[in-house]
Amino acid sequence: MLATVTGAPGLRPVAVVVVVGVAYLFAVRAVDLNEKEPLWALAVLFAAGAAGALAVALVVPPATLHLTVVPAALAQELARLVALAAGLGVLGAAARWRGWSEVNGLVDGVVYGFAAGLGFAVGTVVVREIVLAPSAGAVGAGALRGGLWASVWPTALYGLFHGVLGSLAGAGFGAAAGARWRPVQALCLVAGLAGALAAHVGYLALSRGGAVGQPGALGRTWLALGLPLLVVALLLVVGLSRERRGIEEALAGEDTTLGAVELRGLRRRLGHLRLLVSGRVDLWHAERVRHNRQVQLALLKRRAGRAADPERRSRLEDELGRLRQALGRAGAGDPQRAGTPIRPGPRW
């Protein structure tokens, strides 16, 4: 992995990785063109990932993490999987309290998985630089040679590495949420873990092919990360395309008093920006919430229609009822939206 320079102040790498992690978090949130994941939910997964990193540092010997490939990858991926499951479990508890879930498919799983991966990266750096107070020359998360700015790029690479691995594992949870049969759900979870583990092993094997700082070291690291990053990008393209079609089909038969749902990302963002610039912050917030709930309604309808288990279908139908009530109240409070037909966006 990337090395910390002897004598570098412990707070510097922590500050850099926190700033980079937050920037990544907002960037990955913008990836979901159909529905924006709430910041509080992303923060829950971020914190869960950081807790997973702390658990690894306390349980797994440093020699295993820094001098091995398969055992190090296995320990970290299992910890990340448990952290991801715990974070999604918190979202599940919040869903029972609110009445509907925030996790409805593949794209949600990828985004929340990335958030957990970023938390894992930040937690690793915090543990190494502050909690464990590593000795001079210990392996860390960011190369600080050349000053603060020089540490940004290695740190960005480190955060992207953990974020991508978290996305692969999260994709398994997201796919399981939309699967019809329980064996398929289990297979999705196993596939997500296997993909993250394989990518982690390949990354460590290539990036540790030579000492950091030698010619080609950074190139090998990017090469090892390139294929998993491409897989995550393809998952997002496929997931967003399927979401778009599902939203169009599901909302086409909904009561028009729910108001219009604008699926054209650029037009929707410009409309929101006009509201914000005009000072209508309350209407801007209400519009964003209404749009997200309409998309959640469409995705829940799709999940309920595909559910094979009667008990699960009944639970999803109950969530649909609560979401329709919430949308009905929002529409009644905004007469400009009432009676407006639903306008599906173009297919991808």
N, C-alpha and C positions, 0 to 999 in steps of 0.2 A: 504494500500500500504506500501512500504518500508519506513522506517523512517530515517530522518536526525538527526544526533547527535547534541546535544546542543553545540553551539559554533564552529561547524566545519566551516572552511573557505569556502565561497561560490564558489570560483573558483575551488576547488578540485573536487566536484562532476561533475561540468561542464566539466572539463578536462577529467575525467574518462569516462563520457558518450559519449563525442565526439570521443575519441579514440576507444571505443567499437563500436560506431555506424559506424565509417569508416571501421573498421575491418569486421563488418557484411556486409557492403555494397559491399566490394570486394568479400566476400565469396558468397553472393547471386548472384552476377554477374557471378561467375564461375559455378553456377548451370545449366544455360542454355547451354547445350552441343552443340546445333546446331547453335546458334547465340548469340554473345555477345552484350548486350545492351551497347550503347555508354555511356561513363562516364558523358558527358554533360547532357544527357537525365536523367540519374539517379540523377544527381545533381539538376535538375529542380524539380523532384518529391520530393527529400529530402527537398529542400527549401520550397516547397508548404506545406509539412507536418509540418515543423517548424512554418510556418505562421498560419496554422490551430491551432496549440497548443497555439500560442499567442492570437488568437481570442477567444479561449475557456477561457483562463485565464482572459481576460479583460471583458468578457460578463457574464460568469457563476459564481455565488457566490462560494467562496471556500468551504463553508459548504456543498453545493450540490455535489461538486466533491469528497470531502473526507469523507462525512458521509452518503451518500446514495449509492444505488446500481444501480437500473434501471435508475433514472434520470441522474446520472453521466455517465453511459455507453451510454445512448442515446445522451447526449450532445456531448460527445467526438466522437462517431461514426458518427454523422451527420457532425461535423466539419471536421473529417477526410475524409468523403465522398466528401464534397465540395472541400477540398484541393486537393484530388485525381483528381476530375473532372477538377479543374483549371490547375493542372500540366499537365494532359493529353491534355487539351485544348491548352496549350503552345506547346506541341509536335505536335499537329494537325496543328497549325499555322506554325511551322517549316517545317512540311511535305509539306504544300502547297508551301513553298518557295523552298525547296530542290527538290520536285517532287515526293516523296514517303514517306510512313509512317513508323515509328519505332514500331508501335503497331499492331501486326498481329494475335494475338490469345491468348489462355489461359495462356501460359507460360509467355508471355510478361506482361500480366496483373498481374500475381502473383509477378513477379520480381519488376515491377514498384510500385505495392502496398506495397511491403516490404520496398522499399526505402522511400515511403511516410510515412510509419509507423515509421521507424527509425528517420526521420526528426521530426515527432510528438513527439517522446520520447525525443530527444535532445532539441527541443523547449520547452517542458514542464519543463525540468530541468533548462534551461537558464532563463525562466520566473520566476520560483520559487526562484532560488538561487541568481539571479542578478537583474532582473527587479523589482520584487515585494519585494525583500530583506526580506524574511520571518523571523519572530521572532524565537527565540530559541524554539526548540521542534516542529516546524511546520513540516507538512508532506512533504516529498521530494521524490526523486527518487532513492537514493542510501544510503545504510547503511554504515556509515563510522567508525563503531566501529572496533577497532583493527588496524587502520592505512589504508594506501592507498590500499594495496593489498587485504585486507578484503572487500573493497568496490567494487572490480571488479566483483565478482560473482553475488551479488544482482543487480548490474547495468547491467550485461550481461542478467540476467533474465528479467529485466525491458525492455531493448531494444528488446529482443526476443518477449516478450509479445506484444508490440506495432507493431513490424514487422509482426508477424503472423496475427494480426487483420487487418493490412493494406493489407496483401496478400489475405485474404478472400474477402475483399471489392474489391481489384484489380482484383481478379479472375472473378468477375461479369462483370467488364469492358472488360476484355480480352475475355470472352465468348461472350459478346454482339458484339464485333468487328467481330467475326467470324459467328455470327448468320445470318440466311437468312431473317427472317421476323422481322419487327419492334416490334410487340407484344412480340416476343421471346426475342428481345434485352432488352425491358423494364423488362421482367420477370427475365432475368439474372442480371440486376442491382439491382432489389429488392431482389433477392436471395442472392447476395453478401452482401448487407447491413444487411439482416436478419441474415445471418450466422455470420458476425462480431459482431453484437449486441448480439446474443445469447451466443457466446463465451466470450464476454466481461462481460456480466452479470454473467455467470457461474464462470468466473475467480474471479471477485470481491466477489461473495458470498462465495466461498471456501477460498480464500486467506485472507479474513477479518473475518474468523471464530474464530480467536484468535489474540492476540497481536503479532506483529513481535518480534522475539527473543524467544518466547515460544517454547517448544518442539513440533516438527511436523509442525510448521508454514511454513517453507521452503518446506517441503514435500507436504503440501496441495497446495502450490502455483504451484509446478511442476505438480501435479496431475491435477489441473485446466487448465494448459497450454498444457498438454500432448495430449488431444483429438483434439483440434484445430491444433496443430502442425502435428499430424498424418494426418488430413484432407488435410492440405497444401502439405504434402509430397505426398499423393496419387494424388492430383491434378497435381503436377509436373510430376509424373511418367506417368500418363495418357496423359498429355499434350505433354510431350517430345516424347512419343511413337507415338502419332497421328501426331506430326510434322514430325518425321522421315519418316513415311510412305508417308505423303503428299509431302515431298521434293523429295523422290525417284520417285514418280509417276509424279510430275510436271516437274522435270528437265530431265526426260528420253527422252522427245520429243523436248528439246531445241536444238538450234544451237550449234554444238560442238565447234565452234570458241569461245564460251564463256569460254571455259576452263573447267578443271576438278573441281568438288566439292568433297572434302574429308569429309565424314560424320563420319568416325571412329575417335572419339574424341581423343584417346591417340595418334594415328598415326599423326593426324593433329597437335597436340600440340608439339610432338617431331620434326616434320618438321619445325614448326615455331621457336622452340628453336634452332635448328641447324642454321637457318638463322640469328637469333639474336646473337648467340655465334660467328658466322663467321664474324660478323661486318656488315652484309648486312641489316642495319636497314631500309633503304628505301624499299627494297624488302619484308622484314618482315611485314612492315606496309601495303604495297600494297596487300600482300597476305591475310592478315586479313580482310582488307576492301573488297577485291574481294569475299572472302568466305561469309561474312555477306550479301553482296548485292545479291549473288546467292540464299542464303536461303530466303532473303526477296522476291526475284522474285518468288520463288516456293510458298511461303505462300500467296503472292498476287494473283498468278494464281488460287490458291485454293479458296480464298475469292471471286474473280471475277466470277469463275465458279458457285459458290453457291448463288450469289447475285440475289434476286428476283426482286428488284427494278431496272428498266432500267437505271435510272439516276445514281444510285450508281454503277451499273455495268460499265457504261460508264466512270465514274470517275476512277474506279479501272483499267480499260483498259488503260486509259491515264497514270496512274502511272506505269503500266507495260511497256509501250512504253519508258518512260523516264529511267526506270531502265535498260532496254535492251540496250539503247543507251550508258548509263554510263558503262555497262559491256563490250560493244563492244569496247569502247575507251580504257578501261583498257586492254583488250585482245590484241588490236592492238599495245599497247605500250610494251607488254611482249611477244615476239615471242616464248619463251619457253612454254607458255600456249596455244598458238593458235593451234587449231586442235586436242587438247587432248580430248579423250572421257570422258564423265561424268561417274564417278565411284560411284554408290550408295553404302552406307554402309549396314551392315547386319540389318535385322529387329529385333526389340526388342521383 
